Amino acid sequence: MINRNIILDLCGGTGSWSRPYKAAGYDVRVLTLPGHDVTKTVFNHDKKELTVNDMTINVKRITGILAAPPCTEFSLAKGSSPRDFREAMEVVNACLDIVWFVQCYGRLVFWALENPRGLLRRFLGRPAFTFEQWQYGNDKIKPTDLWGYFNPPEPTVGIRPGGLTESKNNRTYVKGWSLRTNPYDPEHKEYLSRFNTDARRAAMRAITPGGFAEAFYLANMNECDENIERGGYLNKPPKGSGGMKGQLTLDDLRVCV
């Protein structure tokens, strides 16, 4: 079934996070470099439209927003190397500007911004949700934070499996991200082939694991369906919410902070 409601996947890379929505028939728009630069977004308040490079979107069709801005400058793995927080936050703020624009004029049901646990917490505060990849069937740890307005996905794995770390020289390390030992999925081959070896490894680490993407979709899909039935969550508050048109109340909040 084709669904005319749009899911925006900002800085989405391969589009792995939004793939379950695409498979379900949603109109998924992956806005990612090099074709689409979210920092160049133009907002038309009169027409209630946003334009990113050559793509113009009517915000009333946007149901959900997923955002995964680059984590390099916020990564703890960067250690004492120089960081360009200003440039990194330009991308984060661009994603949030899009969220706020759609929230003001559209029918946004959920939004989530993702980054590996690191220094972005110092800018956005404590996240609404944090997970490790093994909790959704992947073979990595990679603690990851999510900020936003969404239903947290239930973990599918309850007991942490062994073999996620390795010992070397009397020290314990997280299992590595080697292109040799972790060949990437064939469906990502074209995207990852754009990068050199080091950048390709970083791009591979940034791919949202399929288990988490599916769990997130299942946790939030019913909200989208209900929004479609009542013609927009923000424009027609649920019965008994007590909210004015376009206004959220405490009873409307779903995110567990």
MITITOR-702346 format. One record per residue (C-alpha): residue number from 1; residue in one letter; chain; y, x, z. Coordinates in nm, 4 decimals. Example, Ala and Ser with C-alpha at 12.3 -4.5 7.8 and 13.67 -1.06 7.14 Angstrom:
# MITITOR-702346
(1,'A','A',(-0.4500,1.2300,0.7800)) (2,'S','A',(-0.1060,1.3670,0.7140)) 
END
This chain:
# MITITOR-702346
(1,'M','A',(0.0000,0.0000,0.0000)) (2,'I','A',(0.3446,0.1355,-0.0938)) (3,'N','A',(0.5966,0.1331,0.1906)) (4,'R','A',(0.9621,0.1497,0.0896)) (5,'N','A',(1.0635,0.2805,0.4315)) (6,'I','A',(1.1603,0.6467,0.4304)) (7,'I','A',(1.0434,0.9251,0.6601)) (8,'L','A',(1.2697,1.2310,0.6509)) (9,'D','A',(1.0947,1.5645,0.7068)) (10,'L','A',(1.3791,1.8103,0.7735)) (11,'C','A',(1.3061,2.1823,0.7303)) (12,'G','A',(0.9556,2.0560,0.6623)) (13,'G','A',(0.8132,2.3511,0.4673)) (14,'T','A',(0.4766,2.2331,0.3359)) (15,'G','A',(0.5350,1.8802,0.4647)) (16,'S','A',(0.2332,1.9034,0.6930)) (17,'W','A',(0.3944,1.7075,0.9798)) (18,'S','A',(0.4818,1.4107,0.7579)) (19,'R','A',(0.1585,1.4168,0.5554)) (20,'P','A',(-0.0083,1.1285,0.7496)) (21,'Y','A',(0.2923,0.9081,0.6733)) (22,'K','A',(0.2724,0.9976,0.3050)) (23,'A','A',(-0.0998,0.9180,0.3028)) (24,'A','A',(-0.0196,0.5786,0.4586)) (25,'G','A',(0.2194,0.4954,0.1756)) (26,'Y','A',(0.5574,0.5780,0.3290)) (27,'D','A',(0.8303,0.7225,0.1075)) (28,'V','A',(0.8376,1.0732,0.2551)) (29,'R','A',(1.1300,1.3025,0.1706)) (30,'V','A',(1.0691,1.6672,0.2599)) (31,'L','A',(1.4108,1.8327,0.2761)) (32,'T','A',(1.3460,2.2053,0.2967)) (33,'L','A',(1.4624,2.5309,0.1405)) (34,'P','A',(1.5049,2.6442,-0.1267)) (35,'G','A',(1.5607,2.3063,-0.2923)) (36,'H','A',(1.7359,2.1249,-0.0078)) (37,'D','A',(1.9632,2.2821,0.2539)) (38,'V','A',(2.0252,2.0460,0.5463)) (39,'T','A',(2.3415,2.2388,0.6425)) (40,'K','A',(2.4975,2.1179,0.3147)) (41,'T','A',(2.4435,1.7488,0.3896)) (42,'V','A',(2.7280,1.5198,0.2817)) (43,'F','A',(2.7757,1.1941,0.4740)) (44,'N','A',(2.9272,0.8859,0.3119)) (45,'H','A',(3.0273,0.6545,0.5951)) (46,'D','A',(3.1494,0.3788,0.3623)) (47,'K','A',(2.8285,0.3529,0.1586)) (48,'K','A',(2.6038,0.4438,0.4542)) (49,'E','A',(2.4450,0.7202,0.2474)) (50,'L','A',(2.3666,1.0861,0.2972)) (51,'T','A',(2.3272,1.3436,0.0230)) (52,'V','A',(2.1402,1.6735,0.0457)) (53,'N','A',(2.1876,1.8762,-0.2716)) (54,'D','A',(2.0679,1.6446,-0.5513)) (55,'M','A',(1.9115,1.3762,-0.3277)) (56,'T','A',(2.1096,1.0709,-0.2100)) (57,'I','A',(1.9488,0.8365,0.0428)) (58,'N','A',(2.0533,0.4971,0.1778)) (59,'V','A',(2.0144,0.5336,0.5541)) (60,'K','A',(1.9009,0.1730,0.6047)) (61,'R','A',(1.5674,0.2690,0.4498)) (62,'I','A',(1.5076,0.5557,0.6920)) (63,'T','A',(1.2533,0.4624,0.9591)) (64,'G','A',(1.1729,0.8021,1.1131)) (65,'I','A',(1.2986,1.1601,1.1159)) (66,'L','A',(1.0905,1.4726,1.1795)) (67,'A','A',(1.2769,1.8023,1.2132)) (68,'A','A',(1.1407,2.1559,1.2457)) (69,'P','A',(1.4321,2.4022,1.2209)) (70,'P','A',(1.3403,2.7730,1.1927)) (71,'C','A',(1.2386,2.9233,1.5252)) (72,'T','A',(1.2922,3.2951,1.4529)) (73,'E','A',(1.6126,3.3413,1.6536)) (74,'F','A',(1.4808,3.1361,1.9474)) (75,'S','A',(1.1356,3.2949,1.9584)) (76,'L','A',(1.0336,3.4816,2.2729)) (77,'A','A',(0.8309,3.7115,2.0477)) (78,'K','A',(1.1563,3.8587,1.9136)) (79,'G','A',(1.1998,4.0354,2.2453)) (80,'S','A',(1.5154,4.2443,2.2744)) (81,'S','A',(1.5937,4.2468,1.9017)) (82,'P','A',(1.9396,4.1173,1.8038)) (83,'R','A',(1.9596,3.7401,1.7608)) (84,'D','A',(2.1933,3.5277,1.5497)) (85,'F','A',(2.2120,3.2135,1.7598)) (86,'R','A',(2.5183,3.0862,1.5771)) (87,'E','A',(2.3460,3.0702,1.2397)) (88,'A','A',(2.0252,2.9329,1.3916)) (89,'M','A',(2.2140,2.6550,1.5721)) (90,'E','A',(2.3903,2.5584,1.2495)) (91,'V','A',(2.0527,2.4397,1.1198)) (92,'V','A',(1.9618,2.2655,1.4467)) (93,'N','A',(2.2993,2.0896,1.4555)) (94,'A','A',(2.2630,1.9901,1.0897)) (95,'C','A',(1.9326,1.8196,1.1733)) (96,'L','A',(2.0903,1.6421,1.4710)) (97,'D','A',(2.3914,1.5355,1.2620)) (98,'I','A',(2.1510,1.3613,1.0240)) (99,'V','A',(1.9748,1.1932,1.3169)) (100,'W','A',(2.3029,1.0701,1.4630)) (101,'F','A',(2.4297,0.9435,1.1271)) (102,'V','A',(2.1135,0.7433,1.0646)) (103,'Q','A',(2.1119,0.6216,1.4246)) (104,'C','A',(2.4669,0.4882,1.3847)) (105,'Y','A',(2.4253,0.3146,1.0492)) (106,'G','A',(2.0549,0.2711,0.9861)) (107,'R','A',(1.7358,0.1293,1.1326)) (108,'L','A',(1.5920,0.4431,1.2870)) (109,'V','A',(1.2776,0.3805,1.4929)) (110,'F','A',(1.1912,0.7329,1.6037)) (111,'W','A',(1.3012,1.0919,1.5663)) (112,'A','A',(1.1615,1.4232,1.6887)) (113,'L','A',(1.2801,1.7832,1.6680)) (114,'E','A',(1.0181,2.0555,1.7116)) (115,'N','A',(1.0336,2.4233,1.8021)) (116,'P','A',(0.7913,2.6658,1.9676)) (117,'R','A',(0.8670,2.7030,2.3374)) (118,'G','A',(1.1499,2.9522,2.3573)) (119,'L','A',(1.5241,2.9931,2.3892)) (120,'L','A',(1.6185,2.6673,2.2163)) (121,'R','A',(1.5672,2.5110,2.5597)) (122,'R','A',(1.8864,2.6876,2.6694)) (123,'F','A',(2.0801,2.4933,2.4063)) (124,'L','A',(1.9103,2.1514,2.4070)) (125,'G','A',(1.7827,2.1412,2.7645)) (126,'R','A',(1.4325,2.0511,2.8757)) (127,'P','A',(1.2183,1.8955,2.6017)) (128,'A','A',(1.0770,1.5441,2.6151)) (129,'F','A',(0.7267,1.6709,2.5383)) (130,'T','A',(0.5395,2.0021,2.5190)) (131,'F','A',(0.1935,2.0602,2.3760)) (132,'E','A',(-0.0459,2.3406,2.2853)) (133,'Q','A',(-0.2205,2.3298,1.9495)) (134,'W','A',(-0.5741,2.3370,2.0907)) (135,'Q','A',(-0.5036,1.9982,2.2519)) (136,'Y','A',(-0.5246,1.8453,1.9028)) (137,'G','A',(-0.8248,2.0364,1.7721)) (138,'N','A',(-0.6649,2.3552,1.6404)) (139,'D','A',(-0.7850,2.7043,1.7375)) (140,'K','A',(-0.4462,2.8308,1.8587)) (141,'I','A',(-0.2350,2.8001,2.1732)) (142,'K','A',(0.1308,2.8163,2.0529)) (143,'P','A',(0.3141,2.6048,2.3149)) (144,'T','A',(0.5538,2.3795,2.1251)) (145,'D','A',(0.8481,2.1689,2.2471)) (146,'L','A',(0.9652,1.8335,2.1124)) (147,'W','A',(1.3004,1.6692,2.1759)) (148,'G','A',(1.3849,1.3202,2.0597)) (149,'Y','A',(1.3052,0.9496,2.0769)) (150,'F','A',(0.9365,0.8855,2.0158)) (151,'N','A',(0.6023,0.7930,2.1660)) (152,'P','A',(0.4264,1.1101,2.2881)) (153,'P','A',(0.0884,1.1541,2.1167)) (154,'E','A',(-0.2202,1.1524,2.3373)) (155,'P','A',(-0.4136,1.4837,2.3284)) (156,'T','A',(-0.7500,1.4573,2.1547)) (157,'V','A',(-0.9049,1.7546,2.3385)) (158,'G','A',(-0.9107,1.7599,2.7179)) (159,'I','A',(-1.0663,2.0965,2.7985)) (160,'R','A',(-0.9201,2.4177,2.6653)) (161,'P','A',(-1.1837,2.5951,2.4540)) (162,'G','A',(-1.2694,2.9617,2.4917)) (163,'G','A',(-1.1893,3.2305,2.2408)) (164,'L','A',(-0.8168,3.1568,2.2153)) (165,'T','A',(-0.7259,3.4981,2.3534)) (166,'E','A',(-0.8595,3.8474,2.2968)) (167,'S','A',(-0.8644,4.1617,2.5117)) (168,'K','A',(-0.7446,4.5000,2.3893)) (169,'N','A',(-0.6601,4.8143,2.5861)) (170,'N','A',(-0.7054,4.6286,2.9146)) (171,'R','A',(-0.4528,4.3652,2.8134)) (172,'T','A',(-0.4978,4.0035,2.7080)) (173,'Y','A',(-0.3395,3.8826,2.3855)) (174,'V','A',(-0.3132,3.5427,2.2221)) (175,'K','A',(-0.5444,3.5186,1.9222)) (176,'G','A',(-0.3527,3.6625,1.6287)) (177,'W','A',(-0.2190,3.5062,1.3097)) (178,'S','A',(-0.3741,3.7338,1.0500)) (179,'L','A',(-0.3715,3.6463,0.6823)) (180,'R','A',(-0.7103,3.8147,0.6619)) (181,'T','A',(-0.8780,3.6316,0.9505)) (182,'N','A',(-0.6837,3.3038,0.9126)) (183,'P','A',(-0.6779,3.2164,0.5432)) (184,'Y','A',(-0.4348,2.9353,0.4737)) (185,'D','A',(-0.5355,2.5948,0.3486)) (186,'P','A',(-0.5531,2.5788,-0.0340)) (187,'E','A',(-0.3074,2.2870,-0.0357)) (188,'H','A',(-0.0418,2.5200,0.1105)) (189,'K','A',(-0.1118,2.8035,-0.1344)) (190,'E','A',(0.1743,2.7294,-0.3744)) (191,'Y','A',(0.4320,2.7042,-0.0954)) (192,'L','A',(0.3162,3.0185,0.0894)) (193,'S','A',(0.2952,3.2238,-0.2308)) (194,'R','A',(0.6761,3.2286,-0.2387)) (195,'F','A',(0.6897,3.4673,0.0562)) (196,'N','A',(0.6069,3.8348,0.1027)) (197,'T','A',(0.3399,3.9359,0.3540)) (198,'D','A',(0.5495,3.9280,0.6735)) (199,'A','A',(0.7428,3.6148,0.5790)) (200,'R','A',(0.4207,3.4493,0.4638)) (201,'R','A',(0.2638,3.5065,0.8040)) (202,'A','A',(0.5685,3.3462,0.9705)) (203,'A','A',(0.5563,3.0534,0.7270)) (204,'M','A',(0.1878,3.0051,0.8007)) (205,'R','A',(0.2549,2.9968,1.1771)) (206,'A','A',(0.5209,2.7319,1.1180)) (207,'I','A',(0.2813,2.4850,0.9547)) (208,'T','A',(0.2279,2.1834,1.1809)) (209,'P','A',(-0.1457,2.1554,1.2572)) (210,'G','A',(-0.3069,1.8512,1.1019)) (211,'G','A',(-0.4584,1.7270,1.4276)) (212,'F','A',(-0.1204,1.7024,1.5962)) (213,'A','A',(0.0438,1.5472,1.2890)) (214,'E','A',(-0.2218,1.2748,1.2789)) (215,'A','A',(-0.1943,1.2076,1.6533)) (216,'F','A',(0.1848,1.1824,1.6319)) (217,'Y','A',(0.1560,0.9394,1.3411)) (218,'L','A',(-0.0937,0.7192,1.5258)) (219,'A','A',(0.1310,0.7128,1.8351)) (220,'N','A',(0.4348,0.5991,1.6381)) (221,'M','A',(0.3014,0.4019,1.3406)) (222,'N','A',(0.2994,0.0659,1.5229)) (223,'E','A',(0.6655,0.1097,1.6115)) (224,'C','A',(0.7417,0.1502,1.2400)) (225,'D','A',(0.5387,-0.1592,1.1496)) (226,'E','A',(0.7163,-0.3675,1.4135)) (227,'N','A',(1.0514,-0.2402,1.2896)) (228,'I','A',(0.9654,-0.3543,0.9368)) (229,'E','A',(0.8721,-0.7026,1.0602)) (230,'R','A',(1.1956,-0.7585,1.2514)) (231,'G','A',(1.4184,-0.5888,0.9929)) (232,'G','A',(1.5364,-0.2858,1.1866)) (233,'Y','A',(1.5037,-0.1973,1.5544)) (234,'L','A',(1.8667,-0.1094,1.6162)) (235,'N','A',(2.0092,-0.3957,1.4139)) (236,'K','A',(1.7938,-0.6630,1.5806)) (237,'P','A',(1.6989,-0.5657,1.9387)) (238,'P','A',(1.3595,-0.6899,2.0646)) (239,'K','A',(1.3620,-1.0223,2.2464)) (240,'G','A',(1.4518,-0.9716,2.6100)) (241,'S','A',(1.5989,-0.6260,2.5595)) (242,'G','A',(1.9413,-0.7502,2.6651)) (243,'G','A',(2.1081,-0.5120,2.4203)) (244,'M','A',(2.4026,-0.5843,2.1945)) (245,'K','A',(2.3618,-0.5404,1.8207)) (246,'G','A',(2.3256,-0.1689,1.7482)) (247,'Q','A',(2.3158,-0.0760,2.1180)) (248,'L','A',(2.0176,0.0694,2.3040)) (249,'T','A',(1.9456,-0.0211,2.6650)) (250,'L','A',(1.7328,0.1526,2.9250)) (251,'D','A',(1.4565,-0.1007,2.8567)) (252,'D','A',(1.4448,0.0167,2.4953)) (253,'L','A',(1.3705,0.3785,2.5780)) (254,'R','A',(1.0153,0.4921,2.5043)) (255,'V','A',(1.0239,0.8693,2.5468)) (256,'C','A',(0.8761,1.0133,2.8660)) (257,'V','A',(1.1232,1.2852,2.9669)) 
END
